[in-house]
Amino acid sequence: MEHKPLAGHAALVTGASRGIGRAVALMLAREGCNVALIGRHAEALHHVQRECEAEGVRALALAVDLAERAMIASAVDACEEAFGGLNILVNNAGIHRFASAVDADLELWDRMVDVNLRAAMHATRLALPYIVAGTRAGQRGAVVFISSLGGKFTAPTNAGYAATKHALTGFGGSVFEDVRDHGVKVCVIYPGWTNTGLLADWLDPREVIQPEDVAAAVRFVIHSAPTVCPTEIVLQPQSSRAAKLFGEHR
């Protein structure tokens, strides 16, 4: 019989309709984990739901705009009601728009804060009581934030996005301090250029990080030994050309 190390566990993945979120959801499903999938695009979300169910687990598709605060609470409650608990939260949803601080649209900045940061903060606060209850019962527990290398440095036309990603670093590190003694793993993952919709048009998709590579990092966090927690993971493309995040292709 195939070993399913996360059988009996439940996870909530935001931004699950494509890219990194989809890859993480499928990885969890293959490990035997029931998954609640959050995304804005219902049709794509239901496709991922069917892919997860094909792995023999239960999957819940929740079309949610994470900028709407009440919908986050409803999604967390729906996950707990459907699966009888919540053990793993992957805060993956995010939006990115380049804009100079000189003339940036303030509403766009606000939306990036709402989706990239505030939604992750609210989801984490609402999910943690369930996650801690699970670790007390002997299950694995984890909160993972999918950030970006944009959260490690600064760059022109990137102020709004960088602000949200730098903030995730402080939030994630502080959450770890609050729950480390409960056995909950907390990690911020910083991928460089990844083969998703945000890929620069001058990069070859074969030269960059793949969504499945990020999912493998999430798995590493979840299954890390009880004596250790990888609180930050930086993922760089192996190709040096792809590692140059900003600037013209030469």
N, C-alpha and C positions, 0 to 999 in steps of 0.2 A: 504494500500500500504506500502511495506517495506521501511523504512527510509534509505536513502543512503547519509550519511553526507558529502561524498566527491564527489558527483555527480557534473559534470562540471569541475573537477580538473584533472590534468595530473601529472604523476610521472615518474621518471627515476630511475631504480634500477640496479645497477651493480652487477655482480656475481649472476645473477638471475636464473641460470639454475638448481640449486639444493640448499639444505640446507637452511640457513638463508635467502638468497636472494629469493628463491622460496616462502618461508613462508611469507616474507614481501610483495611480489608481490600479492600473493593470498589474504592477509589481505586487501591490498589497493583495489583490484578488488571487494571484497565483500562490501567495503564501497562505491562503485560506481565510483572509480577513474580509468581513463584510464591509462594504464601502458606501458612504453617502457622498454623492457627487454634487458639487455646487458650481454653477456657471450661469452665464446670461443667455446662452444660445441653446434653447430647449432641444432642437433637433439633434445637434451634435452631442449634447449631453446624453440623450437617450441612446445614441449609437454606442457611446462609451459604456453606458449601463448594460447594454446587451453583451458587449465584449467581456465585461467583468462577470456577468452571470454565466457566460460560457465556461468560466473557470470553476464553476460549481459553488459560487458564493451568492449571497443576497446583495443586491445593489439598489440604491435609492437615488433617483435623479431629482434634483431640486433647482429649478430655474429661479435664480436669485440675483438681484442687483445688490451687491455688497455695500453700495453707497446708502442703501436704505437700512437704517439701524434695526428696526423691528424685524426685518427679514432674517437677520443674522441669528437672533434669539430663536425665531421659529425654526430655522434650519437645524440648530443644535438640538432643540427639543425633539424635532422629527427624527433625527438620528438616534437619540436615546430611546424614543418610543418604539422605533422600528426594530432596533437590535438589542434593546435591554441594557445598553451601556455605551460608553464611548471611551476608547483607549488611546487613539492616535489622532492628532490634529496636524494637518499639513497646510500651512498658510502659504499658498502658492499664487493666488490671484494678484494681478498687478497690471497697471497701465503705465505707458511711457510716452512722453511727448517732448521733443526738443523745443526749448524756448529760452531766449535770452532774458536775464533778469531785468534788462532795461525796458522791455516791452511785453513781457509775458502776460497772458490772459490769466487774471486772478482766479476766475472760475475753474480754469483748467488745473491750476495749482491746487485748489481746494479739492477737486475730484481726485487728483493723485493722492492727496493726504487721506481722503476718505477711503479709497480702495486699497492703497498700498500699505497704509499704516493703521488708521483707526479701525478698519474692519478686522485686521489681524489682532489688534489689541482686544476688541470686543469678543471676537470668537474665542480667543485664548482664555479670557476671564470667564466666559460662560461654559467653556468645555472643561476647564481644569478640575472643578469639583468631581465630575464624572471620572476623569482620568486618574485622579488621586484615589478615588474609591476603588478603581480597578487595580492599581498597584498594591493597595492594601489587601486585596483579595488574591494576590499572587500573579496578576497579569502584567504584561509589559505596558509601559506608558511612555508616550513621547509627544512633544510639541516641536515641530520643525518649521522654520521660516525660510522660504526660498527668497533670498535677497538677490544681490547682483554685485559684480565687481564695482559697480557704480556706488556701492556703499562703502568702498574702501579708499576712494580717491575723489578728487574734484575735477571738473572739466567744464569748458564753456558750453552754454546753452543747455545745461543739465541741472541747474540749481534745484528746481522743484523735485525732480526725480531723486537726485542725490540726497536731498533732505529727508525724504521718506525712508530711503534705504539706510542711511546713517542712523536714523532714529530706531530702526529695527534692531540694530546692533545693541544699543543701550537697553532697549526693551527686552530683547531675548536674553541678554546676560543677566538682567535683574530678575526675570522670571525664573531662570535656572537657580539663582540663589534662594528664591522662595520655595522651590519644590524639590531641590536636590535630595533632601533627606527623606522624601517620599519615594525615591527611586525613579522619578520621572526624568527621562532624557530630554534636554532642551538644546537645540542646535540651530544656528544661523548658517545657511549654506550660500556661498557667493559664487555663482557660475559666471564665467566670462561668456563670450559670444557662443550662443547655443542655437542649434538648428530649429528655430521656431519662427513665428511670423515677424519677430523683431530683427531678424538677421539682416545685416548690412548687404546691400546689393552687390558689393564688390568682393564678398567672401564666398568661397566654394563651400557648400554644405558639408562636403566630405572632410573639410579641414577643421571643423569646429566641434564643440561638445555636442553630443547627442542627448535628447531628452532622457533616454534610457540610462545614460551615464549619471545624470542627476538623480534618477530613481534609485540607482545602485548606492549612491551616497546616503539617501534617505534610509535605505535598508540597513546600511552600516550603522547608522545612528540607533535605529530601533533595536538592533541585535547586539549592540556593544555590551561588554561584560558589566555585571553589577558594580564593579569597583571603579568604573571609569565612565566619563561622559565626554564625547567630542563636542564641545560647545560652539566651535566654528570650523567650517570646512571651506577652503578656497579651491575652486575648480578652474584651472587654466586650460585653454586649448593646447594640445601638444604642438601644433604648428605655430611657429613664431610669427608668421604673417597674420594669422587669425588672432594672435595675442595682442596685436596693436588695436586697441578698442576704438580709438578715435583718430582721425586724420585721414588724409587722402591715400588712396591706393597708388602705390608707386611701382 
